[in-house]
Amino acid sequence: MRNAEFDKQAVLRHAMNTFMEYGYAKTSMQKLTQATGLHPGSIYCAFGNKQGLLLQAIAQYQQDKNEEFLSFFTNTATVIDNLSAYLHHIVEQCTRCDTSKVCLLSKTLSEVSGHDPTIMSVLTDNIEIYQQALTAQFSQAIDNKEITSDKSAQELAQFFAMGIYGLRTYSQSHPDPEVLARLAQQLLACVCQR
């Protein structure tokens, strides 16, 4: 039997958006087939089941988000300026009326917490990778003397990540761009004391 050919990244991104819109439990196979353009048999053949598709969608999401994150730190600006630009980007995402304002990791984490150890393990690993990327940036900012703090780079990264997750969650009920921008700047000021 010949495997069906399809653009795996495109399928995973369509599945990712569907999971972000409806959540894991409310994403039916019918919704996934509509979003991806694949027949149920093709989804089962390629991904095993809905959980397998979610896990691969999370991997694609994390890859996309890692590339997006790193794109803010490839120039010669200061780390603080890059963090500010990154926060501005998140605020813009939070004010859109589409699934880009939702964090797949946060949404899935709140839904499956304690119910699916496999998904929880993958989510925890992905959040740790994100915190490590932030820690590297805060470590560089401390080394460059852009930040003077009694907190370690890891502590600053954890607080910053918590703030970003909080900002995304808060934006679900309070999408005012001015308020979100102000909160983002307060977050940056808290972690980037000079």
C-alpha positions in Angstrom: 0.0 0.0 0.0 1.4 3.4 -1.0 1.6 6.2 1.5 -0.4 9.3 0.7 1.7 12.3 -0.1 1.0 15.6 1.5 2.8 18.6 2.9 3.4 17.5 6.5 4.3 21.0 7.8 1.1 22.5 6.3 -1.0 19.7 7.7 0.6 20.1 11.2 0.0 23.9 11.1 -3.6 23.4 10.1 -4.1 20.9 12.9 -2.2 23.2 15.3 -4.7 26.0 14.5 -7.6 23.7 15.0 -6.3 22.5 18.4 -5.7 26.2 19.4 -9.2 27.2 18.3 -11.2 24.3 19.8 -8.9 22.7 22.4 -7.8 19.1 22.4 -11.0 17.5 23.7 -13.4 19.5 21.4 -11.3 18.9 18.3 -13.1 16.1 16.5 -11.7 14.0 13.8 -14.2 15.7 11.5 -12.7 19.1 12.3 -9.2 17.8 11.7 -10.1 16.3 8.4 -11.8 19.6 7.3 -8.7 21.6 8.5 -6.0 19.4 7.1 -7.8 18.1 3.9 -6.8 14.6 4.8 -9.1 11.6 5.2 -9.4 10.0 8.6 -7.5 7.0 7.4 -4.6 9.1 6.2 -4.5 10.9 9.6 -4.4 7.6 11.4 -1.8 6.2 9.0 0.5 9.2 9.3 0.0 10.1 13.0 -1.5 7.1 14.7 -4.4 8.9 16.3 -5.5 12.3 17.5 -3.0 12.3 20.3 -0.2 11.5 17.9 -1.3 14.3 15.6 -1.4 16.7 18.6 2.1 15.7 19.7 3.5 16.3 16.2 1.5 19.6 16.0 3.1 20.7 19.3 6.6 19.8 17.9 5.8 21.9 14.8 4.5 24.7 16.9 7.6 24.7 19.1 9.9 24.7 16.0 8.0 27.7 14.5 8.0 29.5 17.8 11.7 28.9 18.3 12.5 30.3 14.9 10.3 33.2 15.6 11.9 33.9 18.9 15.5 33.6 17.5 14.6 36.0 14.7 14.4 38.8 17.3 18.0 38.2 18.5 19.9 38.0 15.3 20.7 41.7 15.0 23.2 44.0 16.8 20.7 45.7 19.1 20.9 45.3 22.8 19.3 42.2 24.4 16.8 44.6 26.2 15.9 46.2 22.9 15.4 42.8 21.3 13.3 41.6 24.3 11.2 44.8 23.9 10.7 44.1 20.2 9.7 40.5 21.0 7.2 41.7 23.6 5.7 44.2 21.1 5.3 41.3 18.7 3.5 39.2 21.3 1.2 42.2 22.1 0.4 42.4 18.3 -0.4 38.7 18.3 -2.6 39.1 21.4 -4.8 41.8 19.7 -5.5 39.9 16.6 -8.8 38.1 16.2 -7.3 34.8 15.2 -5.7 31.7 16.7 -2.2 33.3 16.6 -3.0 35.0 19.9 -3.5 31.7 21.6 -0.5 29.7 22.9 -0.9 26.0 22.0 1.2 25.0 24.9 -0.7 27.0 27.5 -4.1 26.0 26.1 -3.3 22.3 26.0 -1.6 22.4 29.4 -4.6 23.9 31.0 -6.9 21.3 29.4 -5.0 18.1 29.9 -3.2 18.8 33.2 -3.1 15.6 35.2 -5.1 13.7 32.6 -2.5 12.7 30.0 1.0 12.1 31.2 2.4 11.7 27.6 1.1 15.1 26.5 2.1 16.7 29.8 5.6 15.5 29.5 5.9 16.9 25.9 4.4 20.2 27.0 6.8 20.5 30.0 9.8 19.7 27.9 8.8 22.4 25.4 8.2 25.0 28.0 11.6 24.2 29.5 13.3 24.6 26.0 11.6 28.1 25.8 12.8 29.0 29.3 16.3 27.9 28.3 16.3 30.2 25.3 15.1 33.1 27.4 17.8 32.2 30.0 20.5 32.5 27.4 19.3 35.9 26.4 19.1 37.1 30.0 22.6 35.7 30.7 23.9 37.7 27.8 22.2 40.8 29.0 23.8 40.3 32.5 27.2 39.7 30.9 26.8 42.9 28.8 25.8 44.8 32.0 22.5 45.7 30.4 20.8 44.3 33.5 21.9 44.6 37.1 19.9 42.3 39.2 20.4 40.1 42.2 18.4 37.4 40.3 20.0 34.8 38.2 19.4 34.7 34.4 17.3 31.6 35.0 15.1 33.3 37.6 14.6 36.3 35.3 13.7 34.0 32.4 11.2 32.1 34.5 9.5 35.4 35.6 9.5 36.7 32.0 8.0 33.5 30.7 5.3 33.6 33.4 4.6 37.2 32.4 4.2 36.3 28.7 1.9 33.4 29.5 -0.1 35.7 31.7 -0.2 38.4 29.1 -1.6 35.9 26.5 -4.2 34.6 28.9 -5.2 38.1 30.1 -5.6 39.2 26.4 -8.3 36.6 26.0 -10.7 38.8 28.0 -8.9 42.1 27.8 -7.6 42.6 24.2 -7.1 46.4 24.5 -3.8 47.1 22.7 -2.8 50.0 24.9 -3.4 48.1 28.1 -1.5 45.1 26.8 1.4 47.3 25.6 1.6 48.9 29.1 1.6 45.6 30.8 4.3 44.3 28.5 6.5 47.3 29.2 5.9 46.8 33.0 7.0 43.2 32.6 10.2 44.3 30.8 10.9 47.0 33.4 10.5 44.4 36.2 13.1 42.0 34.8 15.4 44.5 33.2 16.3 46.7 36.1 19.4 48.7 35.2 
